[in-house]
């Protein structure tokens, strides 16, 4: 995959800002420095994609602000060179999939909105990202036909982690999800042995919805 950032100076400022905000994972920072977020939104919003804020996409969804994206990816503890298989639940615009593709052997994204599936496939193809597969379906059911997965990332919040996803986690795998608890949201990290740790998340994410939307 070719480098996709059109403005290296702006990308360098983003990485410096993220380091100041506590992001230290070099693989995550390298991906964020390389992949242009503006390529995954409507052209009229491309400039907004360079700011430290969430950006709206189709079907009422958003791309999280860079800090939240960096926190999600850092929590996965991906090891470059290990060729891990990743399941991305709520793949949205395809931006997070493109970031993960830098370190993963293959990324399997599942998205409930058909329109977003089509848009993300087209954008990833145009940018030459070849190790990503996007499916239309109920993300909370996962993609058992492609499992088990070394990493599972939910790009939206849940109140309980679906058993179906846990069953698709490899024996040394890690699942990361925003989790709603009482009146707060935390970033929950769970391994296949069910050991749990929680981290703060900069901004809460919207809840994932079960089922797939055939009319969008």
Secondary structure, 3 states (H helix, E strand, C coil): CCCCCCCHHHHHHHHHHHHHCCCCCHHHHHHHHHCCHHHHCCHHHCCHHHCCCCEECHHHCEECCHHHHHHHHHHCCCCCCCCCEEEEECCCCCHHHHHHCCCCCEEEEEECEHHHHHHHHHHHHHCCCCCEEEEECCHHHCCHHHCCEEEEEEEEEECCCCHHHHCCEEEEEEEEEEEEECCEEEEEEEECCCCEEEEECCCCCCECCCCCECCC
